[in-house]
Each structure stands twice: as C-alpha cells, then as structure tokens.
Amino acid sequence: MIQQIKVASSSNVSSVAGAISNIMREQTHLEVSTVGAGSLNQAVKALAIARGFLTPSGIEICITPSFKEILIEGKTKTAIKLKVEKK
C-alpha cells in the first residue's frame, strides 16, 4: 500500500520534508495530498527540500501531479495529489 501524507497550509515545511525523506528511503512510492493553494505551496517547498536531503544518498525522486475528489465535512472538494516515486 502506498504511504500517504496530508499537507495543510499550516504544516511545517521542514517536518514534512523530513517525513518525505524518511519514507522515500524505505519505499519506492508516496502520495502527498493537498487542498488549496497554501497547502500546495507548503508541499512543493517540502518536496524541494526533501530532494536536497535524498540526492546525496543517490536517491532521485520524480513527482507527478493529479486531481483527486475527497470528502471534507460532508462536502466534496478537489484535492491535488502529488505522486512521488524513485527514479
């Protein structure tokens, strides 16, 4: 099963980057979910930092964005899913 991380606009970028790095050292895939511009911004910054953590270890990552419908408080929202894979 693919590990999932949900990022909010208030998420700490360094903490998210560390979590992404740790997961990608152990697994080949990861899914990062965001809803809204602020959370997407935090997720992209975290992915850039995580890439910097992983590259010296010889791990390169590739990110593929897509849309995903999710249910929040009884309402359907469109989330952006960032699929992270090892190259």
N, CA, C and O atoms as a MOPAC input file, in Angstrom:
PM7 MOZYME 1SCF
protein

 N      0.83900 1    -1.19000 1     0.00000 1
 C      0.00000 1     0.00000 1     0.00000 1
 C      0.87800 1     1.24500 1     0.00000 1
 O      1.91900 1     1.28600 1     0.65600 1
 N      0.44600 1     2.25800 1    -0.74300 1
 C      1.21200 1     3.48900 1    -0.84600 1
 C      1.00400 1     4.33200 1     0.41000 1
 O     -0.12700 1     4.55600 1     0.84100 1
 N      2.10000 1     4.79000 1     0.98200 1
 C      2.06400 1     5.66900 1     2.15400 1
 C      1.49000 1     7.01500 1     1.72200 1
 O      1.78000 1     7.49000 1     0.62500 1
 N      0.67200 1     7.63400 1     2.58700 1
 C      0.06200 1     8.92000 1     2.26600 1
 C      0.40000 1     9.95900 1     3.32200 1
 O      0.43900 1     9.67100 1     4.51800 1
 N      0.64300 1    11.17500 1     2.84800 1
 C      0.87700 1    12.31900 1     3.72800 1
 C     -0.10900 1    13.40700 1     3.31100 1
 O     -0.26600 1    13.67900 1     2.12000 1
 N     -0.77000 1    14.02600 1     4.28100 1
 C     -1.65600 1    15.15400 1     4.00700 1
 C     -0.95200 1    16.41300 1     4.50000 1
 O     -0.48100 1    16.47400 1     5.63500 1
 N     -0.89100 1    17.41100 1     3.63000 1
 C     -0.20200 1    18.65500 1     3.95900 1
 C     -1.22800 1    19.78100 1     4.04000 1
 O     -2.08400 1    19.91900 1     3.16600 1
 N     -1.13200 1    20.57500 1     5.09000 1
 C     -2.00900 1    21.74000 1     5.28200 1
 C     -1.19700 1    23.01200 1     5.06700 1
 O      0.03300 1    22.97900 1     5.03200 1
 N     -1.89300 1    24.12200 1     4.92500 1
 C     -1.18700 1    25.39100 1     4.73800 1
 C     -0.37600 1    25.77500 1     5.97600 1
 O      0.56000 1    26.57000 1     5.88900 1
 N     -0.73500 1    25.21300 1     7.11300 1
 C     -0.01800 1    25.49200 1     8.36300 1
 C      1.06800 1    24.45700 1     8.66900 1
 O      1.72000 1    24.53900 1     9.71000 1
 N      1.26800 1    23.49300 1     7.78200 1
 C      2.27300 1    22.44400 1     8.01300 1
 C      3.68200 1    23.03100 1     8.03000 1
 O      4.00400 1    23.94600 1     7.27200 1
 N      4.50700 1    22.48300 1     8.91200 1
 C      5.90900 1    22.88000 1     8.99300 1
 C      6.65800 1    22.22200 1     7.83200 1
 O      6.71400 1    20.99600 1     7.73700 1
 N      7.22800 1    23.04000 1     6.95800 1
 C      7.88000 1    22.54500 1     5.74500 1
 C      9.03000 1    21.59400 1     6.07000 1
 O      9.17100 1    20.56000 1     5.41700 1
 N      9.83900 1    21.91800 1     7.04800 1
 C     10.98200 1    21.06200 1     7.39700 1
 C     10.52200 1    19.71000 1     7.91800 1
 O     11.12100 1    18.68500 1     7.59200 1
 N      9.47200 1    19.69700 1     8.71900 1
 C      8.95600 1    18.43100 1     9.24200 1
 C      8.39000 1    17.55700 1     8.12700 1
 O      8.60700 1    16.34600 1     8.11000 1
 N      7.66600 1    18.17200 1     7.20200 1
 C      7.10900 1    17.42200 1     6.07400 1
 C      8.24200 1    16.89200 1     5.19700 1
 O      8.18500 1    15.75000 1     4.74100 1
 N      9.26800 1    17.70500 1     4.95800 1
 C     10.41400 1    17.27000 1     4.15600 1
 C     11.11500 1    16.08100 1     4.80600 1
 O     11.50700 1    15.13900 1     4.11700 1
 N     11.27100 1    16.12100 1     6.11700 1
 C     11.88600 1    15.00200 1     6.83100 1
 C     11.05600 1    13.73700 1     6.71700 1
 O     11.59400 1    12.64700 1     6.52200 1
 N      9.74100 1    13.88600 1     6.84000 1
 C      8.85700 1    12.72200 1     6.71800 1
 C      8.92800 1    12.13100 1     5.31300 1
 O      8.99800 1    10.91200 1     5.15300 1
 N      8.90900 1    12.98400 1     4.30300 1
 C      9.00800 1    12.51900 1     2.92000 1
 C     10.33200 1    11.78100 1     2.71000 1
 O     10.35800 1    10.69600 1     2.13000 1
 N     11.41300 1    12.36900 1     3.17900 1
 C     12.73800 1    11.75300 1     3.02500 1
 C     12.80500 1    10.38800 1     3.68700 1
 O     13.31100 1     9.43200 1     3.09900 1
 N     12.29700 1    10.29600 1     4.90300 1
 C     12.33300 1     9.01900 1     5.62800 1
 C     11.52000 1     7.94300 1     4.91400 1
 O     11.95200 1     6.79400 1     4.81700 1
 N     10.36100 1     8.31400 1     4.42400 1
 C      9.52400 1     7.33700 1     3.71400 1
 C     10.19000 1     6.90400 1     2.41400 1
 O     10.20200 1     5.71700 1     2.08800 1
 N     10.74600 1     7.85900 1     1.66900 1
 C     11.33800 1     7.52700 1     0.37400 1
 C     12.63500 1     6.72700 1     0.50500 1
 O     13.04300 1     6.06300 1    -0.44800 1
 N     13.28100 1     6.77700 1     1.65200 1
 C     14.45800 1     5.92100 1     1.87500 1
 C     14.03800 1     4.45900 1     2.02600 1
 O     14.80300 1     3.55000 1     1.70400 1
 N     12.81200 1     4.23900 1     2.52100 1
 C     12.32200 1     2.89000 1     2.79100 1
 C     11.41200 1     2.33800 1     1.68900 1
 O     11.34300 1     1.12300 1     1.50000 1
 N     10.72600 1     3.20500 1     0.97300 1
 C      9.74000 1     2.76600 1    -0.01200 1
 C     10.02400 1     3.38900 1    -1.37600 1
 O     10.87900 1     4.26600 1    -1.50300 1
 N      9.29800 1     2.92400 1    -2.39200 1
 C      9.50400 1     3.44500 1    -3.74600 1
 C      8.43700 1     4.44600 1    -4.16000 1
 O      8.62400 1     5.16400 1    -5.14100 1
 N      7.31500 1     4.51400 1    -3.43500 1
 C      6.21200 1     5.40900 1    -3.78000 1
 C      5.67900 1     6.12000 1    -2.53700 1
 O      5.79400 1     5.62600 1    -1.41600 1
 N      5.09500 1     7.29000 1    -2.77100 1
 C      4.48400 1     8.08300 1    -1.70700 1
 C      3.44000 1     8.98100 1    -2.35800 1
 O      3.61900 1     9.42500 1    -3.49200 1
 N      2.35600 1     9.24700 1    -1.64500 1
 C      1.32800 1    10.15600 1    -2.13900 1
 C      1.17700 1    11.31400 1    -1.15600 1
 O      0.94600 1    11.11000 1     0.03500 1
 N      1.31100 1    12.53200 1    -1.67900 1
 C      1.13500 1    13.73800 1    -0.87400 1
 C     -0.16300 1    14.39700 1    -1.32700 1
 O     -0.32300 1    14.69600 1    -2.51100 1
 N     -1.09600 1    14.62600 1    -0.39700 1
 C     -2.39200 1    15.23100 1    -0.72600 1
 C     -2.47000 1    16.64400 1    -0.17800 1
 O     -2.05200 1    16.91400 1     0.94700 1
 N     -3.02600 1    17.56400 1    -1.01000 1
 C     -3.20000 1    18.95000 1    -0.59800 1
 C     -4.57300 1    19.44400 1    -1.03900 1
 O     -5.11600 1    18.97900 1    -2.04100 1
 N     -5.12800 1    20.38800 1    -0.28800 1
 C     -6.36800 1    21.06600 1    -0.67800 1
 C     -6.11300 1    22.55800 1    -0.50500 1
 O     -5.91100 1    23.03100 1     0.61300 1
 N     -6.12200 1    23.28900 1    -1.59600 1
 C     -5.90400 1    24.72900 1    -1.54300 1
 C     -4.48700 1    25.12900 1    -1.90300 1
 O     -3.55000 1    24.33300 1    -1.84600 1
 N     -4.36800 1    26.40000 1    -2.27600 1
 C     -3.08900 1    26.93000 1    -2.74200 1
 C     -2.01400 1    26.94000 1    -1.65400 1
 O     -0.85100 1    26.63900 1    -1.92300 1
 N     -2.40400 1    27.28600 1    -0.43100 1
 C     -1.43600 1    27.35300 1     0.66200 1
 C     -0.82000 1    26.00600 1     0.97900 1
 O      0.38700 1    25.90400 1     1.20000 1
 N     -1.64600 1    24.97200 1     1.00200 1
 C     -1.11500 1    23.63500 1     1.31000 1
 C     -0.27700 1    23.09700 1     0.15300 1
 O      0.70900 1    22.39500 1     0.37800 1
 N     -0.66300 1    23.42100 1    -1.08600 1
 C      0.13500 1    23.00500 1    -2.23600 1
 C      1.49800 1    23.68100 1    -2.19500 1
 O      2.51500 1    23.05100 1    -2.48500 1
 N      1.52200 1    24.95500 1    -1.83800 1
 C      2.77900 1    25.69300 1    -1.70800 1
 C      3.69400 1    25.03000 1    -0.67700 1
 O      4.88200 1    24.83700 1    -0.93600 1
 N      3.14700 1    24.68300 1     0.48700 1
 C      3.94400 1    24.03900 1     1.53200 1
 C      4.46400 1    22.67500 1     1.06200 1
 O      5.60700 1    22.31300 1     1.34200 1
 N      3.62200 1    21.92300 1     0.34800 1
 C      4.01200 1    20.59900 1    -0.13200 1
 C      5.14200 1    20.68200 1    -1.14500 1
 O      6.08400 1    19.89100 1    -1.09300 1
 N      5.05500 1    21.63400 1    -2.06300 1
 C      6.09800 1    21.77300 1    -3.08800 1
 C      7.41800 1    22.19800 1    -2.45600 1
 O      8.47700 1    21.69500 1    -2.83100 1
 N      7.36100 1    23.11800 1    -1.50500 1
 C      8.59000 1    23.51500 1    -0.80800 1
 C      9.18600 1    22.32100 1    -0.06400 1
 O     10.40000 1    22.11800 1    -0.09400 1
 N      8.34500 1    21.53200 1     0.60100 1
 C      8.82500 1    20.35500 1     1.33400 1
 C      9.45300 1    19.33300 1     0.38600 1
 O     10.46800 1    18.71900 1     0.71800 1
 N      8.85600 1    19.15100 1    -0.78600 1
 C      9.41100 1    18.20900 1    -1.76500 1
 C     10.76600 1    18.68000 1    -2.27700 1
 O     11.66800 1    17.86900 1    -2.48600 1
 N     10.91200 1    19.97800 1    -2.48000 1
 C     12.20400 1    20.51800 1    -2.92200 1
 C     13.28300 1    20.29300 1    -1.85500 1
 O     14.41500 1    19.92700 1    -2.17100 1
 N     12.91800 1    20.51500 1    -0.60200 1
 C     13.86800 1    20.29400 1     0.49900 1
 C     14.19600 1    18.81400 1     0.63000 1
 O     15.35700 1    18.44500 1     0.80600 1
 N     13.16700 1    17.95800 1     0.54300 1
 C     13.37700 1    16.50300 1     0.64100 1
 C     14.30500 1    16.01500 1    -0.46500 1
 O     15.15800 1    15.15700 1    -0.23400 1
 N     14.13700 1    16.55900 1    -1.65700 1
 C     15.01400 1    16.18800 1    -2.77000 1
 C     16.47000 1    16.50000 1    -2.41700 1
 O     17.37400 1    15.71900 1    -2.71100 1
 N     16.67600 1    17.65400 1    -1.78300 1
 C     18.02700 1    18.01900 1    -1.33100 1
 C     18.57200 1    17.06400 1    -0.28000 1
 O     19.77500 1    16.80500 1    -0.24300 1
 N     17.69400 1    16.53500 1     0.57900 1
 C     18.11500 1    15.55800 1     1.58400 1
 C     18.47300 1    14.22400 1     0.93900 1
 O     19.41700 1    13.55900 1     1.36400 1
 N     17.71200 1    13.83000 1    -0.10000 1
 C     17.84900 1    12.49700 1    -0.69000 1
 C     18.94300 1    12.38200 1    -1.74500 1
 O     19.56200 1    11.32600 1    -1.87600 1
 N     19.18900 1    13.44700 1    -2.49500 1
 C     20.13900 1    13.39200 1    -3.60100 1
 C     21.54500 1    12.95300 1    -3.17700 1
 O     22.14500 1    12.14200 1    -3.88300 1
 N     22.09900 1    13.44300 1    -2.06700 1
 C     23.44000 1    12.98000 1    -1.66900 1
 C     23.50500 1    11.46400 1    -1.38200 1
 O     24.57600 1    10.86200 1    -1.44600 1
 N     22.35400 1    10.86200 1    -1.06800 1
 C     22.29100 1     9.41800 1    -0.80900 1
 C     22.10200 1     8.62000 1    -2.09800 1
 O     22.00500 1     7.39300 1    -2.06800 1
 N     22.04800 1     9.33200 1    -3.23900 1
 C     21.85600 1     8.65800 1    -4.51600 1
 C     20.40200 1     8.37100 1    -4.85100 1
 O     20.11800 1     7.59200 1    -5.76100 1
 N     19.47300 1     8.99400 1    -4.12300 1
 C     18.04800 1     8.77800 1    -4.37300 1
 C     17.50200 1     9.99500 1    -5.10800 1
 O     17.53600 1    11.11300 1    -4.59400 1
 N     16.99800 1     9.76400 1    -6.31800 1
 C     16.34200 1    10.81600 1    -7.09800 1
 C     14.84100 1    10.55100 1    -7.07300 1
 O     14.40200 1     9.40500 1    -7.17200 1
 N     14.06000 1    11.62000 1    -6.94100 1
 C     12.61200 1    11.45600 1    -6.92000 1
 C     11.97100 1    12.19400 1    -8.09600 1
 O     12.51000 1    13.17000 1    -8.61600 1
 N     10.81600 1    11.69800 1    -8.48800 1
 C     10.02300 1    12.26200 1    -9.57000 1
 C      8.61400 1    12.48900 1    -9.02800 1
 O      8.05700 1    11.61800 1    -8.35800 1
 N      8.03800 1    13.65500 1    -9.31500 1
 C      6.71100 1    13.99000 1    -8.79600 1
 C      5.71700 1    14.11800 1    -9.95700 1
 O      5.98300 1    14.80600 1   -10.94200 1
 N      4.56700 1    13.44300 1    -9.82300 1
 C      3.50600 1    13.50500 1   -10.82500 1
 C      2.23400 1    14.03500 1   -10.16400 1
 O      1.68200 1    13.38800 1    -9.27400 1
 N      1.76100 1    15.22500 1   -10.60100 1
 C      0.53500 1    15.77500 1   -10.00600 1
 C     -0.72600 1    15.24600 1   -10.68900 1
 O     -0.71600 1    14.93200 1   -11.87900 1
 N     -1.80600 1    15.15500 1    -9.91800 1
 C     -3.11400 1    14.79300 1   -10.46600 1
 C     -4.19400 1    15.30500 1    -9.51900 1
 O     -3.90600 1    15.74600 1    -8.40600 1
 N     -5.44500 1    15.23800 1    -9.98200 1
 C     -6.57200 1    15.66000 1    -9.15000 1
 C     -7.21100 1    14.45700 1    -8.47100 1
 O     -7.13400 1    13.33100 1    -8.96300 1
 N     -7.84300 1    14.72000 1    -7.33000 1
 C     -8.49900 1    13.66800 1    -6.56400 1
 C     -9.69600 1    14.29100 1    -5.84900 1
 O     -9.56800 1    15.34800 1    -5.23300 1
 N    -10.84800 1    13.64600 1    -5.92900 1
 C    -12.04100 1    14.11500 1    -5.22100 1
 C    -12.01700 1    13.53100 1    -3.80600 1
 O    -11.83900 1    12.32500 1    -3.63100 1
 N    -12.19700 1    14.39400 1    -2.79200 1
 C    -12.23100 1    13.93000 1    -1.41000 1
 C    -13.44100 1    14.53100 1    -0.70600 1
 O    -14.00500 1    15.52600 1    -1.16200 1
 N    -13.82900 1    13.92800 1     0.39300 1
 C    -14.96900 1    14.38400 1     1.17200 1
 C    -14.47300 1    15.03700 1     2.45400 1
 O    -13.79200 1    14.39400 1     3.25400 1
 N    -14.80900 1    16.31200 1     2.65700 1
 C    -14.42900 1    17.04400 1     3.86000 1
 C    -15.69000 1    17.64300 1     4.45600 1
 O    -16.35200 1    18.46400 1     3.82200 1
 N    -16.02300 1    17.23400 1     5.67300 1
 C    -17.20400 1    17.72500 1     6.39000 1
 C    -18.46200 1    17.61700 1     5.53200 1
 O    -19.27900 1    18.53700 1     5.49400 1
 N    -18.60700 1    16.49400 1     4.85000 1
 C    -19.79600 1    16.23500 1     4.04700 1
 C    -19.82800 1    16.90300 1     2.68600 1
 O    -20.80200 1    16.76000 1     1.94700 1
 N    -18.76700 1    17.63800 1     2.34500 1
 C    -18.70800 1    18.32200 1     1.05500 1
 C    -17.57200 1    17.73700 1     0.21300 1
 O    -16.49700 1    17.42200 1     0.72300 1
 N    -17.83900 1    17.60000 1    -1.08700 1
 C    -16.81400 1    17.10000 1    -1.99600 1
 C    -15.87600 1    18.24000 1    -2.37600 1
 O    -16.32200 1    19.30200 1    -2.81100 1
 N    -14.59700 1    18.01600 1    -2.21200 1
 C    -13.56800 1    19.00200 1    -2.55200 1
 C    -12.60500 1    18.37000 1    -3.54900 1
 O    -12.45600 1    17.14900 1    -3.59900 1
 N    -11.96100 1    19.21000 1    -4.33200 1
 C    -10.94100 1    18.73700 1    -5.25500 1
 C     -9.58000 1    18.93700 1    -4.60900 1
 O     -9.19800 1    20.05500 1    -4.26200 1
 N     -8.86400 1    17.85000 1    -4.45600 1
 C     -7.52600 1    17.88900 1    -3.88700 1
 C     -6.51100 1    17.69200 1    -5.01300 1
 O     -6.83500 1    17.15300 1    -6.07100 1
 N     -5.30300 1    18.13000 1    -4.77200 1
 C     -4.21500 1    17.83000 1    -5.69000 1
 C     -3.37100 1    16.75500 1    -5.03100 1
 O     -2.91000 1    16.89700 1    -3.89900 1
 N     -3.18400 1    15.66600 1    -5.78400 1
 C     -2.40000 1    14.52700 1    -5.31100 1
 C     -1.05100 1    14.59300 1    -6.01700 1
 O     -0.98800 1    14.68400 1    -7.24300 1
 N      0.02400 1    14.54800 1    -5.23900 1
 C      1.37000 1    14.52400 1    -5.78700 1
 C      1.95300 1    13.13900 1    -5.55500 1
 O      2.26800 1    12.77200 1    -4.42300 1
 N      2.09300 1    12.38200 1    -6.61800 1
 C      2.65900 1    11.04600 1    -6.51000 1
 C      4.17400 1    11.18000 1    -6.59600 1
 O      4.70400 1    11.71900 1    -7.56800 1
 N      4.85800 1    10.69100 1    -5.58500 1
 C      6.31100 1    10.77700 1    -5.51100 1
 C      6.86300 1     9.37200 1    -5.72900 1
 O      6.45000 1     8.41800 1    -5.06900 1
 N      7.79800 1     9.26100 1    -6.66000 1
 C      8.40200 1     7.95300 1    -6.98700 1
 C      9.91700 1     8.08900 1    -7.07200 1
 O     10.44400 1     9.15200 1    -7.39900 1
 N     10.60000 1     7.00200 1    -6.77500 1
 C     12.03800 1     6.96400 1    -7.01200 1
 C     12.26000 1     6.78700 1    -8.50600 1
 O     11.53800 1     6.03800 1    -9.16500 1
 N     13.26200 1     7.47600 1    -9.03700 1
 C     13.60400 1     7.32300 1   -10.45900 1
 C     14.33500 1     6.02600 1   -10.67500 1
 O     14.71000 1     5.71000 1   -11.80400 1

